[in-house]
Amino acid sequence: MKSILSIAACAAVFSAAGFSHAAWLEKRGDDSDVLRLQAAFRDCEKKVEAPAENVSIPIETHPDGTVKSRITAKRAFLFPDSPFVWGQGIRVEQFKEDGKLHASLDAENCVLDRKTKSGWVAGAAKMVYGEATVTGRGIYFSLPDEFIKILSQSEIRAGHVGLDTRSLLK
């Protein structure tokens, strides 16, 4: 009964906040940004010349000026005529306003659009968000939406989520 009340309360909050389930599903089903970033990755990879090593680039800041998200890379190349950053051995981090790490994404490679704050990982990646770990290959992510889409070999591991496993054995 408690879970039904929780679901009803969440539905009431989302409804009051103007949340549209249909709009959310439509947005999540739209792969136009994924396709744009896949093409950008291929294009950028061809144009990389003498990438810098051990680079850290802030992507966005909190209102007080502290870093909200950044990308660090073992090898990176910034394209002066575009918002793209190409990197290998990358880590994308998001921080809370108090400076504590909120989420991280470690990947073999990546192209990140500094304007939209979204990116594409062609290789393998691992994301950590709280007690959850998500791994896979072919990963799209959006920092503003706090959204990740894994296209292959996905695996999700979660810490304690409050399930009573005894009920599964009945």
Summary of the structure (lengths in Angstrom):
residues: 170
radius of gyration: 18.5
end to end distance: 17.8
largest distance: 61.7
contacts: 449
relative contact order: 0.12
helix: 26%
strand: 48%
